[in-house]
Amino acid sequence: MGLVMGAFSMQSKQVNYHTDKVDDDLELSVVCHRPEGLEKLEAQTNFSKKELQVLYRGFKNECPSGVVNEEMFKQIYSQFFPHGDASTYAHYLFNAFDSSHNGSIKFEDFVRALSILLRGTTTEKLQWTFNLYDINRDGYINKEEMTDIVKAIYDMMGRFTYPALKTDTTKQHVDAFFQKMDKNRDGVVTLDEFILSCQEDENIMRSLQLFENVI
């Protein structure tokens, strides 16, 4: 979860926050998707109108068409992890951002998710993270899904993974996750179990608080 929020923290910091010359309304040129009005997005997120304008400028610079497909998303995300292979983790992250499940991320999808990750309540952040880990979207996190997530994170970190991985490292991390999260020992982690376990962990709660006011 910290990797997700850290990456978007870095991405948000790359946006130019000097808003003196930002127009009152979003300007679009040669785009195939026009985002929703600022007032609507302001009501649906925890960002101000000016913040949304700046975020959109950065989004349009990266994605002139107004939408991001998975391949483009992987290319953007890989910039934050140049020493590893971020493609698999970016695939899972893309699916979490693609709220309409149509194979593309619009500005509205991006900014709503960013609003949750940076300024949402603790429960909202944990719900979003749970949905990221619940790869098949059946309402549970099983060991196969968690194994895939952990492997993807290790691949993404590449040579900066420390200490050097052993063959059973992934299994150890997955077992530790279920030891902590699977309260009733039925082999899967529910949303309620996930939220409760995270709220009991001071390190996790501290990491959530670090990104509340990045922008």
CNS distance restraints for C-alpha pairs under 8 A (distance, minus, plus):
assign (resid   1 and name CA) (resid   5 and name CA) 6.51 0.50 0.50
assign (resid   1 and name CA) (resid 129 and name CA) 6.50 0.50 0.50
assign (resid   2 and name CA) (resid   6 and name CA) 5.83 0.50 0.50
assign (resid   2 and name CA) (resid 207 and name CA) 6.44 0.50 0.50
assign (resid   2 and name CA) (resid 208 and name CA) 7.75 0.50 0.50
assign (resid   3 and name CA) (resid   7 and name CA) 6.06 0.50 0.50
assign (resid   4 and name CA) (resid   8 and name CA) 6.57 0.50 0.50
assign (resid   5 and name CA) (resid   9 and name CA) 6.02 0.50 0.50
assign (resid   5 and name CA) (resid 117 and name CA) 6.42 0.50 0.50
assign (resid   5 and name CA) (resid 118 and name CA) 7.46 0.50 0.50
assign (resid   5 and name CA) (resid 211 and name CA) 7.15 0.50 0.50
assign (resid   6 and name CA) (resid  10 and name CA) 6.27 0.50 0.50
assign (resid   7 and name CA) (resid  11 and name CA) 6.25 0.50 0.50
assign (resid   7 and name CA) (resid  77 and name CA) 7.88 0.50 0.50
assign (resid   7 and name CA) (resid  80 and name CA) 6.73 0.50 0.50
assign (resid   8 and name CA) (resid  12 and name CA) 5.98 0.50 0.50
assign (resid   8 and name CA) (resid 114 and name CA) 7.56 0.50 0.50
assign (resid   9 and name CA) (resid  13 and name CA) 6.33 0.50 0.50
assign (resid   9 and name CA) (resid 211 and name CA) 7.16 0.50 0.50
assign (resid   9 and name CA) (resid 214 and name CA) 6.62 0.50 0.50
assign (resid  10 and name CA) (resid  14 and name CA) 6.64 0.50 0.50
assign (resid  10 and name CA) (resid  80 and name CA) 7.93 0.50 0.50
assign (resid  11 and name CA) (resid  15 and name CA) 7.22 0.50 0.50
assign (resid  12 and name CA) (resid  55 and name CA) 7.77 0.50 0.50
assign (resid  12 and name CA) (resid 214 and name CA) 7.89 0.50 0.50
assign (resid  12 and name CA) (resid 215 and name CA) 7.04 0.50 0.50
assign (resid  13 and name CA) (resid 215 and name CA) 7.65 0.50 0.50
assign (resid  15 and name CA) (resid  54 and name CA) 7.22 0.50 0.50
assign (resid  15 and name CA) (resid  55 and name CA) 7.00 0.50 0.50
assign (resid  15 and name CA) (resid  58 and name CA) 5.56 0.50 0.50
assign (resid  16 and name CA) (resid  54 and name CA) 7.16 0.50 0.50
assign (resid  16 and name CA) (resid  58 and name CA) 7.58 0.50 0.50
assign (resid  17 and name CA) (resid  54 and name CA) 6.32 0.50 0.50
assign (resid  19 and name CA) (resid  50 and name CA) 7.19 0.50 0.50
assign (resid  19 and name CA) (resid  54 and name CA) 6.84 0.50 0.50
assign (resid  22 and name CA) (resid  53 and name CA) 7.07 0.50 0.50
assign (resid  22 and name CA) (resid  54 and name CA) 7.50 0.50 0.50
assign (resid  23 and name CA) (resid  27 and name CA) 7.63 0.50 0.50
assign (resid  25 and name CA) (resid  38 and name CA) 7.41 0.50 0.50
assign (resid  25 and name CA) (resid  53 and name CA) 7.58 0.50 0.50
assign (resid  26 and name CA) (resid  38 and name CA) 7.75 0.50 0.50
assign (resid  26 and name CA) (resid  53 and name CA) 6.51 0.50 0.50
assign (resid  26 and name CA) (resid  56 and name CA) 7.63 0.50 0.50
assign (resid  28 and name CA) (resid  34 and name CA) 7.31 0.50 0.50
assign (resid  29 and name CA) (resid  64 and name CA) 7.92 0.50 0.50
assign (resid  30 and name CA) (resid  64 and name CA) 7.25 0.50 0.50
assign (resid  30 and name CA) (resid  65 and name CA) 6.82 0.50 0.50
assign (resid  31 and name CA) (resid  64 and name CA) 6.14 0.50 0.50
assign (resid  31 and name CA) (resid  65 and name CA) 4.29 0.50 0.50
assign (resid  31 and name CA) (resid  66 and name CA) 5.58 0.50 0.50
assign (resid  32 and name CA) (resid  65 and name CA) 5.46 0.50 0.50
assign (resid  32 and name CA) (resid  66 and name CA) 6.22 0.50 0.50
assign (resid  32 and name CA) (resid  67 and name CA) 7.80 0.50 0.50
assign (resid  33 and name CA) (resid  65 and name CA) 6.78 0.50 0.50
assign (resid  33 and name CA) (resid  66 and name CA) 5.12 0.50 0.50
assign (resid  33 and name CA) (resid  67 and name CA) 6.71 0.50 0.50
assign (resid  33 and name CA) (resid 106 and name CA) 7.74 0.50 0.50
assign (resid  34 and name CA) (resid  66 and name CA) 6.94 0.50 0.50
assign (resid  35 and name CA) (resid  66 and name CA) 7.73 0.50 0.50
assign (resid  35 and name CA) (resid 106 and name CA) 7.48 0.50 0.50
assign (resid  35 and name CA) (resid 107 and name CA) 6.40 0.50 0.50
assign (resid  35 and name CA) (resid 108 and name CA) 6.56 0.50 0.50
assign (resid  36 and name CA) (resid  40 and name CA) 6.74 0.50 0.50
assign (resid  36 and name CA) (resid  41 and name CA) 6.78 0.50 0.50
assign (resid  36 and name CA) (resid 108 and name CA) 7.06 0.50 0.50
assign (resid  37 and name CA) (resid  41 and name CA) 6.46 0.50 0.50
assign (resid  38 and name CA) (resid  42 and name CA) 5.86 0.50 0.50
assign (resid  38 and name CA) (resid  49 and name CA) 6.26 0.50 0.50
assign (resid  38 and name CA) (resid  52 and name CA) 7.19 0.50 0.50
assign (resid  38 and name CA) (resid  53 and name CA) 7.94 0.50 0.50
assign (resid  39 and name CA) (resid  43 and name CA) 6.24 0.50 0.50
assign (resid  39 and name CA) (resid  49 and name CA) 7.24 0.50 0.50
assign (resid  40 and name CA) (resid  44 and name CA) 6.30 0.50 0.50
assign (resid  41 and name CA) (resid  45 and name CA) 5.97 0.50 0.50
assign (resid  41 and name CA) (resid  52 and name CA) 7.99 0.50 0.50
assign (resid  41 and name CA) (resid 108 and name CA) 7.34 0.50 0.50
assign (resid  42 and name CA) (resid  46 and name CA) 6.87 0.50 0.50
assign (resid  42 and name CA) (resid  47 and name CA) 5.95 0.50 0.50
assign (resid  42 and name CA) (resid  48 and name CA) 5.92 0.50 0.50
assign (resid  42 and name CA) (resid  49 and name CA) 6.05 0.50 0.50
assign (resid  42 and name CA) (resid  52 and name CA) 7.52 0.50 0.50
assign (resid  44 and name CA) (resid 112 and name CA) 7.38 0.50 0.50
assign (resid  45 and name CA) (resid 111 and name CA) 7.59 0.50 0.50
assign (resid  45 and name CA) (resid 112 and name CA) 5.93 0.50 0.50
assign (resid  45 and name CA) (resid 115 and name CA) 5.71 0.50 0.50
assign (resid  45 and name CA) (resid 116 and name CA) 7.87 0.50 0.50
assign (resid  46 and name CA) (resid 115 and name CA) 5.68 0.50 0.50
assign (resid  46 and name CA) (resid 116 and name CA) 7.96 0.50 0.50
assign (resid  46 and name CA) (resid 119 and name CA) 6.35 0.50 0.50
assign (resid  46 and name CA) (resid 120 and name CA) 7.46 0.50 0.50
assign (resid  47 and name CA) (resid  51 and name CA) 5.88 0.50 0.50
assign (resid  47 and name CA) (resid  52 and name CA) 6.27 0.50 0.50
assign (resid  47 and name CA) (resid 115 and name CA) 6.91 0.50 0.50
assign (resid  48 and name CA) (resid  52 and name CA) 6.21 0.50 0.50
assign (resid  49 and name CA) (resid  53 and name CA) 6.24 0.50 0.50
assign (resid  50 and name CA) (resid  54 and name CA) 6.37 0.50 0.50
assign (resid  51 and name CA) (resid  55 and name CA) 6.10 0.50 0.50
assign (resid  51 and name CA) (resid 215 and name CA) 7.90 0.50 0.50
assign (resid  52 and name CA) (resid  56 and name CA) 6.00 0.50 0.50
assign (resid  52 and name CA) (resid 111 and name CA) 7.93 0.50 0.50
assign (resid  53 and name CA) (resid  57 and name CA) 6.31 0.50 0.50
assign (resid  54 and name CA) (resid  58 and name CA) 6.49 0.50 0.50
assign (resid  55 and name CA) (resid  59 and name CA) 6.14 0.50 0.50
assign (resid  55 and name CA) (resid 111 and name CA) 7.87 0.50 0.50
assign (resid  56 and name CA) (resid  60 and name CA) 5.93 0.50 0.50
assign (resid  56 and name CA) (resid 107 and name CA) 7.14 0.50 0.50
assign (resid  57 and name CA) (resid  61 and name CA) 6.19 0.50 0.50
assign (resid  58 and name CA) (resid  62 and name CA) 6.49 0.50 0.50
assign (resid  59 and name CA) (resid  63 and name CA) 5.87 0.50 0.50
assign (resid  59 and name CA) (resid  64 and name CA) 7.91 0.50 0.50
assign (resid  59 and name CA) (resid  66 and name CA) 7.80 0.50 0.50
assign (resid  59 and name CA) (resid 107 and name CA) 7.07 0.50 0.50
assign (resid  60 and name CA) (resid  64 and name CA) 4.83 0.50 0.50
assign (resid  60 and name CA) (resid  65 and name CA) 7.47 0.50 0.50
assign (resid  60 and name CA) (resid  66 and name CA) 6.27 0.50 0.50
assign (resid  63 and name CA) (resid  67 and name CA) 6.30 0.50 0.50
assign (resid  63 and name CA) (resid  68 and name CA) 6.37 0.50 0.50
assign (resid  66 and name CA) (resid 106 and name CA) 6.43 0.50 0.50
assign (resid  66 and name CA) (resid 107 and name CA) 6.84 0.50 0.50
assign (resid  67 and name CA) (resid 104 and name CA) 6.26 0.50 0.50
assign (resid  67 and name CA) (resid 105 and name CA) 5.53 0.50 0.50
assign (resid  67 and name CA) (resid 106 and name CA) 4.68 0.50 0.50
assign (resid  67 and name CA) (resid 107 and name CA) 6.85 0.50 0.50
assign (resid  68 and name CA) (resid  72 and name CA) 6.06 0.50 0.50
assign (resid  68 and name CA) (resid  73 and name CA) 6.19 0.50 0.50
assign (resid  68 and name CA) (resid 104 and name CA) 5.40 0.50 0.50
assign (resid  68 and name CA) (resid 105 and name CA) 4.97 0.50 0.50
assign (resid  68 and name CA) (resid 106 and name CA) 6.52 0.50 0.50
assign (resid  69 and name CA) (resid  73 and name CA) 6.18 0.50 0.50
assign (resid  69 and name CA) (resid 103 and name CA) 6.29 0.50 0.50
assign (resid  69 and name CA) (resid 104 and name CA) 4.58 0.50 0.50
assign (resid  69 and name CA) (resid 105 and name CA) 6.46 0.50 0.50
assign (resid  70 and name CA) (resid  74 and name CA) 6.16 0.50 0.50
assign (resid  70 and name CA) (resid  91 and name CA) 7.00 0.50 0.50
assign (resid  70 and name CA) (resid  94 and name CA) 6.45 0.50 0.50
assign (resid  70 and name CA) (resid 103 and name CA) 6.92 0.50 0.50
assign (resid  70 and name CA) (resid 104 and name CA) 6.70 0.50 0.50
assign (resid  71 and name CA) (resid  75 and name CA) 6.38 0.50 0.50
assign (resid  72 and name CA) (resid  76 and name CA) 6.29 0.50 0.50
assign (resid  73 and name CA) (resid  77 and name CA) 6.07 0.50 0.50
assign (resid  73 and name CA) (resid  90 and name CA) 7.21 0.50 0.50
assign (resid  73 and name CA) (resid  94 and name CA) 7.00 0.50 0.50
assign (resid  74 and name CA) (resid  78 and name CA) 5.90 0.50 0.50
assign (resid  74 and name CA) (resid  86 and name CA) 7.27 0.50 0.50
assign (resid  74 and name CA) (resid  87 and name CA) 5.67 0.50 0.50
assign (resid  74 and name CA) (resid  90 and name CA) 5.52 0.50 0.50
assign (resid  74 and name CA) (resid  91 and name CA) 7.12 0.50 0.50
assign (resid  75 and name CA) (resid  79 and name CA) 6.84 0.50 0.50
assign (resid  76 and name CA) (resid  80 and name CA) 7.89 0.50 0.50
assign (resid  77 and name CA) (resid  81 and name CA) 7.43 0.50 0.50
assign (resid  77 and name CA) (resid  86 and name CA) 7.16 0.50 0.50
assign (resid  77 and name CA) (resid  90 and name CA) 6.62 0.50 0.50
assign (resid  78 and name CA) (resid  82 and name CA) 6.09 0.50 0.50
assign (resid  78 and name CA) (resid  85 and name CA) 7.28 0.50 0.50
assign (resid  78 and name CA) (resid  86 and name CA) 5.47 0.50 0.50
assign (resid  78 and name CA) (resid  87 and name CA) 7.12 0.50 0.50
assign (resid  78 and name CA) (resid  90 and name CA) 7.97 0.50 0.50
assign (resid  81 and name CA) (resid  85 and name CA) 7.39 0.50 0.50
assign (resid  81 and name CA) (resid  86 and name CA) 6.61 0.50 0.50
assign (resid  81 and name CA) (resid 156 and name CA) 6.32 0.50 0.50
assign (resid  81 and name CA) (resid 157 and name CA) 6.51 0.50 0.50
assign (resid  83 and name CA) (resid 156 and name CA) 7.71 0.50 0.50
assign (resid  83 and name CA) (resid 157 and name CA) 6.80 0.50 0.50
assign (resid  83 and name CA) (resid 158 and name CA) 5.43 0.50 0.50
assign (resid  83 and name CA) (resid 159 and name CA) 6.31 0.50 0.50
assign (resid  83 and name CA) (resid 160 and name CA) 7.36 0.50 0.50
assign (resid  84 and name CA) (resid 155 and name CA) 5.75 0.50 0.50
assign (resid  84 and name CA) (resid 156 and name CA) 4.58 0.50 0.50
assign (resid  84 and name CA) (resid 157 and name CA) 5.15 0.50 0.50
assign (resid  84 and name CA) (resid 158 and name CA) 3.74 0.50 0.50
assign (resid  84 and name CA) (resid 159 and name CA) 6.71 0.50 0.50
assign (resid  85 and name CA) (resid 155 and name CA) 5.28 0.50 0.50
assign (resid  85 and name CA) (resid 156 and name CA) 4.62 0.50 0.50
assign (resid  85 and name CA) (resid 157 and name CA) 7.42 0.50 0.50
assign (resid  85 and name CA) (resid 158 and name CA) 6.65 0.50 0.50
assign (resid  86 and name CA) (resid  90 and name CA) 5.85 0.50 0.50
assign (resid  86 and name CA) (resid 152 and name CA) 7.22 0.50 0.50
assign (resid  86 and name CA) (resid 153 and name CA) 7.65 0.50 0.50
assign (resid  86 and name CA) (resid 155 and name CA) 6.55 0.50 0.50
assign (resid  86 and name CA) (resid 156 and name CA) 4.18 0.50 0.50
assign (resid  86 and name CA) (resid 157 and name CA) 7.72 0.50 0.50
assign (resid  87 and name CA) (resid  91 and name CA) 6.11 0.50 0.50
assign (resid  87 and name CA) (resid 156 and name CA) 7.58 0.50 0.50
assign (resid  88 and name CA) (resid  92 and name CA) 6.63 0.50 0.50
assign (resid  88 and name CA) (resid 152 and name CA) 5.58 0.50 0.50
assign (resid  89 and name CA) (resid  93 and name CA) 6.17 0.50 0.50
assign (resid  89 and name CA) (resid 149 and name CA) 6.98 0.50 0.50
assign (resid  89 and name CA) (resid 152 and name CA) 5.04 0.50 0.50
assign (resid  89 and name CA) (resid 153 and name CA) 6.35 0.50 0.50
assign (resid  89 and name CA) (resid 156 and name CA) 7.04 0.50 0.50
assign (resid  90 and name CA) (resid  94 and name CA) 5.83 0.50 0.50
assign (resid  91 and name CA) (resid  95 and name CA) 6.36 0.50 0.50
assign (resid  92 and name CA) (resid  96 and name CA) 6.44 0.50 0.50
assign (resid  92 and name CA) (resid 132 and name CA) 6.61 0.50 0.50
assign (resid  92 and name CA) (resid 133 and name CA) 7.98 0.50 0.50
assign (resid  92 and name CA) (resid 135 and name CA) 7.15 0.50 0.50
assign (resid  93 and name CA) (resid  97 and name CA) 6.36 0.50 0.50
assign (resid  93 and name CA) (resid 132 and name CA) 6.50 0.50 0.50
assign (resid  94 and name CA) (resid  98 and name CA) 5.99 0.50 0.50
assign (resid  94 and name CA) (resid 105 and name CA) 7.75 0.50 0.50
assign (resid  95 and name CA) (resid  99 and name CA) 7.42 0.50 0.50
assign (resid  95 and name CA) (resid 101 and name CA) 7.14 0.50 0.50
assign (resid  95 and name CA) (resid 132 and name CA) 7.74 0.50 0.50
assign (resid  96 and name CA) (resid 128 and name CA) 7.89 0.50 0.50
assign (resid  96 and name CA) (resid 131 and name CA) 6.80 0.50 0.50
assign (resid  96 and name CA) (resid 132 and name CA) 5.37 0.50 0.50
assign (resid  97 and name CA) (resid 105 and name CA) 6.60 0.50 0.50
assign (resid  97 and name CA) (resid 109 and name CA) 6.13 0.50 0.50
assign (resid  97 and name CA) (resid 110 and name CA) 6.43 0.50 0.50
assign (resid  97 and name CA) (resid 113 and name CA) 6.54 0.50 0.50
assign (resid  98 and name CA) (resid 102 and name CA) 7.01 0.50 0.50
assign (resid  98 and name CA) (resid 103 and name CA) 6.74 0.50 0.50
assign (resid  98 and name CA) (resid 104 and name CA) 6.15 0.50 0.50
assign (resid  98 and name CA) (resid 105 and name CA) 5.28 0.50 0.50
assign (resid  98 and name CA) (resid 109 and name CA) 6.58 0.50 0.50
assign (resid  99 and name CA) (resid 105 and name CA) 7.96 0.50 0.50
assign (resid  99 and name CA) (resid 109 and name CA) 6.53 0.50 0.50
assign (resid 105 and name CA) (resid 109 and name CA) 5.83 0.50 0.50
assign (resid 105 and name CA) (resid 110 and name CA) 6.61 0.50 0.50
assign (resid 106 and name CA) (resid 110 and name CA) 6.38 0.50 0.50
assign (resid 107 and name CA) (resid 111 and name CA) 6.06 0.50 0.50
assign (resid 108 and name CA) (resid 112 and name CA) 6.05 0.50 0.50
assign (resid 109 and name CA) (resid 113 and name CA) 6.30 0.50 0.50
assign (resid 110 and name CA) (resid 114 and name CA) 6.09 0.50 0.50
assign (resid 111 and name CA) (resid 115 and name CA) 5.93 0.50 0.50
assign (resid 112 and name CA) (resid 116 and name CA) 6.49 0.50 0.50
assign (resid 113 and name CA) (resid 117 and name CA) 6.24 0.50 0.50
assign (resid 114 and name CA) (resid 118 and name CA) 5.93 0.50 0.50
assign (resid 114 and name CA) (resid 119 and name CA) 7.93 0.50 0.50
assign (resid 115 and name CA) (resid 119 and name CA) 5.36 0.50 0.50
assign (resid 115 and name CA) (resid 120 and name CA) 6.15 0.50 0.50
assign (resid 116 and name CA) (resid 120 and name CA) 4.04 0.50 0.50
assign (resid 116 and name CA) (resid 121 and name CA) 7.33 0.50 0.50
assign (resid 116 and name CA) (resid 124 and name CA) 6.32 0.50 0.50
assign (resid 116 and name CA) (resid 125 and name CA) 5.83 0.50 0.50
assign (resid 116 and name CA) (resid 128 and name CA) 7.68 0.50 0.50
assign (resid 117 and name CA) (resid 125 and name CA) 5.55 0.50 0.50
assign (resid 117 and name CA) (resid 128 and name CA) 7.84 0.50 0.50
assign (resid 117 and name CA) (resid 211 and name CA) 7.73 0.50 0.50
assign (resid 117 and name CA) (resid 212 and name CA) 7.89 0.50 0.50
assign (resid 118 and name CA) (resid 211 and name CA) 5.30 0.50 0.50
assign (resid 118 and name CA) (resid 212 and name CA) 4.79 0.50 0.50
assign (resid 118 and name CA) (resid 213 and name CA) 6.64 0.50 0.50
assign (resid 118 and name CA) (resid 214 and name CA) 6.86 0.50 0.50
assign (resid 119 and name CA) (resid 211 and name CA) 7.53 0.50 0.50
assign (resid 119 and name CA) (resid 212 and name CA) 4.83 0.50 0.50
assign (resid 119 and name CA) (resid 213 and name CA) 6.70 0.50 0.50
assign (resid 120 and name CA) (resid 124 and name CA) 5.71 0.50 0.50
assign (resid 120 and name CA) (resid 125 and name CA) 6.05 0.50 0.50
assign (resid 120 and name CA) (resid 212 and name CA) 7.62 0.50 0.50
assign (resid 121 and name CA) (resid 125 and name CA) 6.28 0.50 0.50
assign (resid 122 and name CA) (resid 126 and name CA) 6.21 0.50 0.50
assign (resid 122 and name CA) (resid 208 and name CA) 7.20 0.50 0.50
assign (resid 123 and name CA) (resid 127 and name CA) 6.02 0.50 0.50
assign (resid 123 and name CA) (resid 195 and name CA) 7.03 0.50 0.50
assign (resid 124 and name CA) (resid 128 and name CA) 6.19 0.50 0.50
assign (resid 125 and name CA) (resid 129 and name CA) 6.24 0.50 0.50
assign (resid 125 and name CA) (resid 208 and name CA) 7.78 0.50 0.50
assign (resid 126 and name CA) (resid 130 and name CA) 6.02 0.50 0.50
assign (resid 126 and name CA) (resid 194 and name CA) 7.78 0.50 0.50
assign (resid 126 and name CA) (resid 195 and name CA) 6.15 0.50 0.50
assign (resid 126 and name CA) (resid 198 and name CA) 7.87 0.50 0.50
assign (resid 127 and name CA) (resid 131 and name CA) 6.27 0.50 0.50
assign (resid 127 and name CA) (resid 191 and name CA) 7.09 0.50 0.50
assign (resid 127 and name CA) (resid 195 and name CA) 7.50 0.50 0.50
assign (resid 128 and name CA) (resid 132 and name CA) 6.41 0.50 0.50
assign (resid 129 and name CA) (resid 133 and name CA) 6.43 0.50 0.50
assign (resid 130 and name CA) (resid 134 and name CA) 6.06 0.50 0.50
assign (resid 130 and name CA) (resid 141 and name CA) 7.83 0.50 0.50
assign (resid 130 and name CA) (resid 191 and name CA) 6.62 0.50 0.50
assign (resid 130 and name CA) (resid 194 and name CA) 7.23 0.50 0.50
assign (resid 131 and name CA) (resid 135 and name CA) 7.29 0.50 0.50
assign (resid 131 and name CA) (resid 137 and name CA) 7.00 0.50 0.50
assign (resid 131 and name CA) (resid 139 and name CA) 7.98 0.50 0.50
assign (resid 133 and name CA) (resid 141 and name CA) 6.53 0.50 0.50
assign (resid 133 and name CA) (resid 145 and name CA) 6.84 0.50 0.50
assign (resid 133 and name CA) (resid 146 and name CA) 6.74 0.50 0.50
assign (resid 133 and name CA) (resid 149 and name CA) 6.85 0.50 0.50
assign (resid 134 and name CA) (resid 138 and name CA) 7.02 0.50 0.50
assign (resid 134 and name CA) (resid 139 and name CA) 6.69 0.50 0.50
assign (resid 134 and name CA) (resid 140 and name CA) 6.08 0.50 0.50
assign (resid 134 and name CA) (resid 141 and name CA) 5.08 0.50 0.50
assign (resid 134 and name CA) (resid 142 and name CA) 7.92 0.50 0.50
assign (resid 134 and name CA) (resid 145 and name CA) 6.82 0.50 0.50
assign (resid 135 and name CA) (resid 141 and name CA) 7.79 0.50 0.50
assign (resid 135 and name CA) (resid 145 and name CA) 6.24 0.50 0.50
assign (resid 139 and name CA) (resid 190 and name CA) 6.64 0.50 0.50
assign (resid 139 and name CA) (resid 191 and name CA) 7.17 0.50 0.50
assign (resid 140 and name CA) (resid 188 and name CA) 6.02 0.50 0.50
assign (resid 140 and name CA) (resid 189 and name CA) 5.51 0.50 0.50
assign (resid 140 and name CA) (resid 190 and name CA) 4.97 0.50 0.50
assign (resid 140 and name CA) (resid 191 and name CA) 7.03 0.50 0.50
assign (resid 141 and name CA) (resid 145 and name CA) 6.29 0.50 0.50
assign (resid 141 and name CA) (resid 146 and name CA) 6.80 0.50 0.50
assign (resid 141 and name CA) (resid 188 and name CA) 5.57 0.50 0.50
assign (resid 141 and name CA) (resid 189 and name CA) 5.01 0.50 0.50
assign (resid 141 and name CA) (resid 190 and name CA) 6.63 0.50 0.50
assign (resid 142 and name CA) (resid 146 and name CA) 6.35 0.50 0.50
assign (resid 142 and name CA) (resid 187 and name CA) 6.70 0.50 0.50
assign (resid 142 and name CA) (resid 188 and name CA) 4.73 0.50 0.50
assign (resid 142 and name CA) (resid 189 and name CA) 6.54 0.50 0.50
assign (resid 143 and name CA) (resid 147 and name CA) 5.94 0.50 0.50
assign (resid 143 and name CA) (resid 174 and name CA) 6.77 0.50 0.50
assign (resid 143 and name CA) (resid 178 and name CA) 7.84 0.50 0.50
assign (resid 143 and name CA) (resid 187 and name CA) 7.47 0.50 0.50
assign (resid 143 and name CA) (resid 188 and name CA) 7.16 0.50 0.50
assign (resid 144 and name CA) (resid 148 and name CA) 6.28 0.50 0.50
assign (resid 145 and name CA) (resid 149 and name CA) 6.30 0.50 0.50
assign (resid 146 and name CA) (resid 150 and name CA) 6.12 0.50 0.50
assign (resid 146 and name CA) (resid 174 and name CA) 6.30 0.50 0.50
assign (resid 147 and name CA) (resid 151 and name CA) 6.11 0.50 0.50
assign (resid 147 and name CA) (resid 170 and name CA) 6.67 0.50 0.50
assign (resid 147 and name CA) (resid 171 and name CA) 7.15 0.50 0.50
assign (resid 147 and name CA) (resid 174 and name CA) 6.14 0.50 0.50
assign (resid 148 and name CA) (resid 152 and name CA) 6.11 0.50 0.50
assign (resid 149 and name CA) (resid 153 and name CA) 6.27 0.50 0.50
assign (resid 150 and name CA) (resid 154 and name CA) 6.30 0.50 0.50
assign (resid 150 and name CA) (resid 170 and name CA) 6.46 0.50 0.50
assign (resid 150 and name CA) (resid 173 and name CA) 7.71 0.50 0.50
assign (resid 150 and name CA) (resid 174 and name CA) 7.54 0.50 0.50
assign (resid 151 and name CA) (resid 155 and name CA) 6.16 0.50 0.50
assign (resid 151 and name CA) (resid 170 and name CA) 6.70 0.50 0.50
assign (resid 152 and name CA) (resid 156 and name CA) 6.12 0.50 0.50
assign (resid 153 and name CA) (resid 157 and name CA) 6.25 0.50 0.50
assign (resid 154 and name CA) (resid 158 and name CA) 6.28 0.50 0.50
assign (resid 154 and name CA) (resid 161 and name CA) 6.59 0.50 0.50
assign (resid 157 and name CA) (resid 161 and name CA) 5.53 0.50 0.50
assign (resid 161 and name CA) (resid 165 and name CA) 7.46 0.50 0.50
assign (resid 165 and name CA) (resid 169 and name CA) 6.05 0.50 0.50
assign (resid 168 and name CA) (resid 172 and name CA) 6.23 0.50 0.50
assign (resid 169 and name CA) (resid 173 and name CA) 6.33 0.50 0.50
assign (resid 170 and name CA) (resid 174 and name CA) 6.22 0.50 0.50
assign (resid 171 and name CA) (resid 175 and name CA) 5.98 0.50 0.50
assign (resid 172 and name CA) (resid 176 and name CA) 6.09 0.50 0.50
assign (resid 173 and name CA) (resid 177 and name CA) 6.13 0.50 0.50
assign (resid 174 and name CA) (resid 178 and name CA) 6.33 0.50 0.50
assign (resid 175 and name CA) (resid 179 and name CA) 6.00 0.50 0.50
assign (resid 176 and name CA) (resid 180 and name CA) 6.27 0.50 0.50
assign (resid 177 and name CA) (resid 181 and name CA) 5.94 0.50 0.50
assign (resid 177 and name CA) (resid 182 and name CA) 7.97 0.50 0.50
assign (resid 178 and name CA) (resid 182 and name CA) 4.98 0.50 0.50
assign (resid 178 and name CA) (resid 187 and name CA) 7.69 0.50 0.50
assign (resid 178 and name CA) (resid 188 and name CA) 7.79 0.50 0.50
assign (resid 178 and name CA) (resid 189 and name CA) 7.33 0.50 0.50
assign (resid 179 and name CA) (resid 183 and name CA) 7.80 0.50 0.50
assign (resid 180 and name CA) (resid 197 and name CA) 6.72 0.50 0.50
assign (resid 181 and name CA) (resid 189 and name CA) 6.27 0.50 0.50
assign (resid 181 and name CA) (resid 193 and name CA) 5.93 0.50 0.50
assign (resid 181 and name CA) (resid 194 and name CA) 5.78 0.50 0.50
assign (resid 181 and name CA) (resid 197 and name CA) 5.54 0.50 0.50
assign (resid 182 and name CA) (resid 186 and name CA) 7.04 0.50 0.50
assign (resid 182 and name CA) (resid 187 and name CA) 6.82 0.50 0.50
assign (resid 182 and name CA) (resid 188 and name CA) 6.31 0.50 0.50
assign (resid 182 and name CA) (resid 189 and name CA) 5.15 0.50 0.50
assign (resid 182 and name CA) (resid 190 and name CA) 7.86 0.50 0.50
assign (resid 182 and name CA) (resid 193 and name CA) 6.55 0.50 0.50
assign (resid 182 and name CA) (resid 194 and name CA) 7.96 0.50 0.50
assign (resid 183 and name CA) (resid 189 and name CA) 7.89 0.50 0.50
assign (resid 183 and name CA) (resid 193 and name CA) 6.43 0.50 0.50
assign (resid 189 and name CA) (resid 193 and name CA) 6.04 0.50 0.50
assign (resid 189 and name CA) (resid 194 and name CA) 6.40 0.50 0.50
assign (resid 190 and name CA) (resid 194 and name CA) 6.12 0.50 0.50
assign (resid 191 and name CA) (resid 195 and name CA) 6.14 0.50 0.50
assign (resid 192 and name CA) (resid 196 and name CA) 6.08 0.50 0.50
assign (resid 193 and name CA) (resid 197 and name CA) 6.00 0.50 0.50
assign (resid 194 and name CA) (resid 198 and name CA) 6.13 0.50 0.50
assign (resid 195 and name CA) (resid 199 and name CA) 6.11 0.50 0.50
assign (resid 196 and name CA) (resid 200 and name CA) 6.37 0.50 0.50
assign (resid 197 and name CA) (resid 201 and name CA) 6.56 0.50 0.50
assign (resid 198 and name CA) (resid 204 and name CA) 6.12 0.50 0.50
assign (resid 198 and name CA) (resid 205 and name CA) 6.97 0.50 0.50
assign (resid 199 and name CA) (resid 204 and name CA) 7.51 0.50 0.50
assign (resid 199 and name CA) (resid 205 and name CA) 6.36 0.50 0.50
assign (resid 201 and name CA) (resid 205 and name CA) 6.39 0.50 0.50
assign (resid 202 and name CA) (resid 206 and name CA) 6.02 0.50 0.50
assign (resid 203 and name CA) (resid 207 and name CA) 6.25 0.50 0.50
assign (resid 204 and name CA) (resid 208 and name CA) 6.40 0.50 0.50
assign (resid 205 and name CA) (resid 209 and name CA) 6.48 0.50 0.50
assign (resid 206 and name CA) (resid 210 and name CA) 6.49 0.50 0.50
assign (resid 207 and name CA) (resid 211 and name CA) 7.43 0.50 0.50
assign (resid 208 and name CA) (resid 212 and name CA) 7.15 0.50 0.50
